[in-house]
Amino acid sequence: KGLMFAAQLDKNSGMLFIFDKEDIHPFWMKNTLIPLDIIWIKENPSASSGQVVFISKNTQSCKSLICPAINPGSKAKYVLEINAGMVEEIGLKIGDTAELEA
């Protein structure tokens, strides 16, 4: 369900999806009311970090019955949704390391 129907997201907040295994995990924006930056992160099994493998910036909501999927084309273990514009604001790019804490 993710951030479907959420009217807002606090500036320094997000939603982290943790999948059972690293794979290609497409996302869509059906019934998502706010634009998002979506970040796919590959697991680094030897550390509590990962590598950014794909970014969808300023991903807009979809109000249609059929919504297109955003396919990263790269395997990832984690997907992070944050407010649109935050990727640019913090200067995040593909290949950067993401620190993951429990």
Accessible surface in RSA format (square Angstrom, percent):
REM  Atomic radii and reference values for relative SASA: ProtOr
REM  Chains: A
REM  Algorithm: Lee & Richards
REM  Probe-radius: 1.40
REM  Slices: 20
REM RES _ NUM      All-atoms   Total-Side   Main-Chain    Non-polar    All polar
REM                ABS   REL    ABS   REL    ABS   REL    ABS   REL    ABS   REL
RES LYS A   1   187.13  91.3 129.96  79.7  57.17 136.1  83.60  75.2 103.53 110.3
RES GLY A   2    23.93  29.5   0.00   N/A  23.93  29.5   5.35  14.7  18.58  41.6
RES LEU A   3    18.74  10.4  14.35  10.3   4.39  11.0  15.29  10.7   3.45   9.3
RES MET A   4    43.31  22.4  35.85  23.7   7.46  17.8  21.85  18.6  21.47  28.4
RES PHE A   5   119.95  60.0 102.39  63.4  17.56  45.7 102.88  62.4  17.06  48.8
RES ALA A   6    27.15  25.0  16.76  25.9  10.39  23.6  27.05  38.1   0.10   0.3
RES ALA A   7    82.96  76.3  59.35  91.6  23.61  53.7  60.89  85.7  22.07  58.5
RES GLN A   8   137.11  76.7 122.04  89.2  15.07  35.9  40.31  85.8  96.80  73.4
RES LEU A   9    30.40  16.9  15.96  11.4  14.44  36.3  18.24  12.8  12.15  32.7
RES ASP A  10    95.59  67.0  86.42  86.0   9.16  21.7  25.37  59.7  70.22  70.0
RES LYS A  11   119.08  58.1 107.30  65.8  11.77  28.0  68.25  61.4  50.82  54.1
RES ASN A  12   136.12  93.9  96.94  93.7  39.19  94.4  39.31  94.6  96.82  93.6
RES SER A  13    46.18  39.0  34.92  46.6  11.26  25.9  22.34  47.6  23.84  33.4
RES GLY A  14    37.96  46.8   0.00   N/A  37.96  46.8   3.15   8.6  34.81  78.0
RES MET A  15    66.83  34.6  62.64  41.5   4.20  10.0  63.31  53.8   3.52   4.7
RES LEU A  16    75.91  42.3  49.44  35.4  26.47  66.5  49.44  34.7  26.47  71.2
RES PHE A  17    44.13  22.1  40.29  25.0   3.83  10.0  44.13  26.8   0.00   0.0
RES ILE A  18   116.80  66.5  85.15  63.4  31.65  76.3  85.19  61.3  31.61  85.8
RES PHE A  19    53.07  26.5  49.46  30.6   3.60   9.4  51.98  31.5   1.08   3.1
RES ASP A  20   147.13 103.1 117.81 117.3  29.32  69.3  38.61  90.9 108.52 108.2
RES LYS A  21   136.25  66.5 132.14  81.1   4.11   9.8  85.47  76.9  50.79  54.1
RES GLU A  22    51.80  29.7  36.34  27.5  15.46  36.8  16.26  31.5  35.54  29.0
RES ASP A  23    47.25  33.1  47.25  47.0   0.00   0.0   3.29   7.7  43.96  43.8
RES ILE A  24    71.52  40.7  57.89  43.1  13.63  32.8  57.89  41.7  13.63  37.0
RES HIS A  25    29.28  16.0  27.44  19.1   1.84   4.7  17.99  18.5  11.29  13.1
RES PRO A  26    68.14  49.7  48.65  44.3  19.50  70.9  48.82  40.3  19.33 120.1
RES PHE A  27    25.42  12.7  19.97  12.4   5.45  14.2  25.42  15.4   0.00   0.0
RES TRP A  28   121.03  48.6 111.62  54.0   9.40  22.1  92.82  49.5  28.21  45.8
RES MET A  29     4.83   2.5   3.52   2.3   1.31   3.1   2.59   2.2   2.24   3.0
RES LYS A  30    41.50  20.2  41.04  25.2   0.46   1.1  32.04  28.8   9.46  10.1
RES ASN A  31    47.82  33.0  42.83  41.4   4.98  12.0   5.09  12.3  42.72  41.3
RES THR A  32     6.63   4.7   6.02   6.1   0.61   1.5   0.53   0.7   6.10   9.2
RES LEU A  33    93.01  51.8  68.63  49.1  24.38  61.3  69.16  48.6  23.85  64.2
RES ILE A  34    22.27  12.7  22.08  16.4   0.19   0.5  22.27  16.0   0.00   0.0
RES PRO A  35    53.24  38.8  51.76  47.2   1.48   5.4  51.76  42.7   1.48   9.2
RES LEU A  36     0.76   0.4   0.76   0.5   0.00   0.0   0.76   0.5   0.00   0.0
RES ASP A  37     1.33   0.9   1.33   1.3   0.00   0.0   0.00   0.0   1.33   1.3
RES ILE A  38     0.01   0.0   0.01   0.0   0.00   0.0   0.01   0.0   0.00   0.0
RES ILE A  39     2.90   1.6   2.90   2.2   0.00   0.0   2.90   2.1   0.00   0.0
RES TRP A  40     0.00   0.0   0.00   0.0   0.00   0.0   0.00   0.0   0.00   0.0
RES ILE A  41     2.97   1.7   2.97   2.2   0.00   0.0   2.97   2.1   0.00   0.0
RES LYS A  42    90.93  44.4  90.52  55.5   0.40   1.0  33.47  30.1  57.46  61.2
RES GLU A  43    61.85  35.5  53.29  40.3   8.56  20.4   4.89   9.5  56.95  46.5
RES ASN A  44    56.32  38.8  52.76  51.0   3.56   8.6  12.33  29.7  43.99  42.5
RES PRO A  45   120.71  88.0  86.59  78.9  34.12 124.0  91.12  75.2  29.59 183.9
RES SER A  46   108.15  91.4  66.87  89.2  41.29  95.1  58.04 123.6  50.11  70.2
RES ALA A  47    54.38  50.0  30.50  47.1  23.88  54.3  43.06  60.6  11.32  30.0
RES SER A  48    78.09  66.0  61.47  82.0  16.62  38.3  43.69  93.0  34.40  48.2
RES SER A  49    10.54   8.9   8.89  11.9   1.65   3.8   2.75   5.8   7.79  10.9
RES GLY A  50     2.48   3.1   0.00   N/A   2.48   3.1   2.00   5.5   0.47   1.1
RES GLN A  51    85.33  47.7  85.08  62.2   0.26   0.6  20.38  43.4  64.96  49.3
RES VAL A  52     1.22   0.8   0.53   0.5   0.69   1.7   0.53   0.5   0.69   1.9
RES VAL A  53    26.36  17.3  16.45  14.9   9.90  23.9  17.94  15.6   8.42  22.8
RES PHE A  54    57.12  28.6  57.12  35.4   0.00   0.0  57.12  34.6   0.00   0.0
RES ILE A  55    23.59  13.4   6.41   4.8  17.18  41.4   6.41   4.6  17.18  46.6
RES SER A  56    17.08  14.4  12.52  16.7   4.56  10.5   5.33  11.3  11.75  16.5
RES LYS A  57   106.71  52.1  84.95  52.1  21.76  51.8  49.12  44.2  57.59  61.3
RES ASN A  58    84.23  58.1  76.23  73.7   8.00  19.3  22.25  53.6  61.98  59.9
RES THR A  59    13.85   9.9   9.52   9.6   4.34  10.3  13.85  18.6   0.00   0.0
RES GLN A  60   103.71  58.0  91.86  67.1  11.85  28.2  54.43 115.9  49.27  37.4
RES SER A  61    32.32  27.3  11.79  15.7  20.53  47.3   1.64   3.5  30.68  43.0
RES CYS A  62    17.80  13.5  12.77  14.2   5.03  11.8  12.31  31.2   5.50   5.9
RES LYS A  63   170.98  83.4 131.16  80.5  39.82  94.8 111.07 100.0  59.90  63.8
RES SER A  64    65.66  55.5  53.37  71.2  12.29  28.3  24.89  53.0  40.77  57.1
RES LEU A  65   162.96  90.8 145.77 104.3  17.19  43.2 145.77 102.4  17.19  46.3
RES ILE A  66   154.66  88.0 140.55 104.7  14.12  34.0 142.45 102.6  12.21  33.1
RES CYS A  67    11.24   8.5   0.09   0.1  11.15  26.2   0.09   0.2  11.15  12.0
RES PRO A  68   107.25  78.2  92.99  84.8  14.26  51.8 104.00  85.9   3.25  20.2
RES ALA A  69    66.55  61.2  38.83  59.9  27.71  63.0  38.85  54.7  27.70  73.4
RES ILE A  70    34.18  19.5  30.11  22.4   4.07   9.8  34.18  24.6   0.00   0.0
RES ASN A  71    88.52  61.0  68.57  66.3  19.95  48.0  23.09  55.6  65.43  63.2
RES PRO A  72     8.23   6.0   0.00   0.0   8.23  29.9   0.20   0.2   8.03  49.9
RES GLY A  73    57.11  70.4   0.00   N/A  57.11  70.4  28.69  78.7  28.42  63.7
RES SER A  74    38.22  32.3  32.51  43.4   5.71  13.1  13.29  28.3  24.93  34.9
RES LYS A  75   119.24  58.2 112.44  69.0   6.80  16.2  56.45  50.8  62.79  66.9
RES ALA A  76     0.00   0.0   0.00   0.0   0.00   0.0   0.00   0.0   0.00   0.0
RES LYS A  77    31.49  15.4  31.49  19.3   0.00   0.0   5.92   5.3  25.57  27.2
RES TYR A  78    27.35  12.8  27.35  15.6   0.00   0.0   5.98   4.5  21.37  26.3
RES VAL A  79     0.00   0.0   0.00   0.0   0.00   0.0   0.00   0.0   0.00   0.0
RES LEU A  80    48.15  26.8  48.15  34.4   0.00   0.0  48.15  33.8   0.00   0.0
RES GLU A  81     8.51   4.9   8.51   6.4   0.00   0.0   0.00   0.0   8.51   6.9
RES ILE A  82    19.23  10.9  19.23  14.3   0.00   0.0  19.23  13.8   0.00   0.0
RES ASN A  83    30.92  21.3  30.89  29.9   0.03   0.1  14.54  35.0  16.38  15.8
RES ALA A  84    31.31  28.8   8.53  13.2  22.78  51.8   8.81  12.4  22.49  59.6
RES GLY A  85    37.33  46.0   0.00   N/A  37.33  46.0  31.92  87.6   5.40  12.1
RES MET A  86    23.50  12.2  23.25  15.4   0.25   0.6  17.10  14.5   6.40   8.5
RES VAL A  87     0.66   0.4   0.46   0.4   0.20   0.5   0.46   0.4   0.20   0.5
RES GLU A  88   113.32  65.1  94.03  71.1  19.28  45.9  46.61  90.1  66.71  54.5
RES GLU A  89   109.29  62.7  71.99  54.5  37.30  88.8  41.91  81.1  67.38  55.0
RES ILE A  90   107.00  60.9  70.98  52.9  36.01  86.8  78.85  56.8  28.15  76.4
RES GLY A  91    47.66  58.8   0.00   N/A  47.66  58.8  32.64  89.6  15.03  33.7
RES LEU A  92    33.17  18.5  24.50  17.5   8.66  21.8  26.64  18.7   6.53  17.6
RES LYS A  93   129.73  63.3 127.82  78.4   1.91   4.6  97.00  87.3  32.73  34.9
RES ILE A  94   106.92  60.8  86.34  64.3  20.58  49.6  86.34  62.2  20.58  55.9
RES GLY A  95    37.64  46.4   0.00   N/A  37.64  46.4  19.06  52.3  18.58  41.6
RES ASP A  96    34.37  24.1  29.53  29.4   4.84  11.5  12.23  28.8  22.14  22.1
RES THR A  97    87.77  62.4  61.81  62.7  25.96  61.9  29.61  39.8  58.15  87.9
RES ALA A  98    19.89  18.3  13.89  21.4   5.99  13.6  19.89  28.0   0.00   0.0
RES GLU A  99   127.40  73.1 100.31  75.9  27.09  64.5  54.78 106.0  72.61  59.3
RES LEU A 100    36.21  20.2  28.65  20.5   7.56  19.0  31.21  21.9   5.01  13.5
RES GLU A 101   165.17  94.8 126.30  95.6  38.87  92.6  48.92  94.6 116.25  94.9
RES ALA A 102   157.47 144.8  72.30 111.6  85.17 193.7 112.15 157.9  45.32 120.0
END  Absolute sums over single chains surface
CHAIN  1 A     6246.4       4821.0       1425.4       3570.2       2676.2
END  Absolute sums over all chains
TOTAL          6246.4       4821.0       1425.4       3570.2       2676.2
